[in-house]
Amino acid sequence: MTIITEENFEAEVLKNDKPVFVDFFATWCGPCKMMGPIVDDLETAFDGEVKFAKCDIDKNMSVAQSYKIMSIPTMMVFKDGAPVMTHVGGVSKADLEGMIRGAL
């Protein structure tokens, strides 16, 4: 899992040739912690097809603000430098997998 920062966001997400799943989270967020193992499982399932990344909104406020992240967890799939799918809040593994597949 790639850790996204303000410094590497463009290179790791916007300029990536694969779809990129970004989990916007905070360390103090209970639902974010709940989603962690689900996202980890999906990273294994989509190995090679999709890049997975996490972005701590407290440490990277400008990235969160530029994508209008108002609630966490927010999960976005970027393709060709733009967000194509977004989900806010906790979600089942099956629903999240469907979201990712819809972006491929």
Secondary structure, DSSP 8 states (H G I E B T S, - for coil): -EEE-TTTHIIIIIT-SS-EEEEEE-TT-HHHHHHHHHHHHHHHHTTTTSEEEEEETTT-HHHHHHTT--SSSEEEEEETTEEEEEEES---HHHHHHHHHHH-
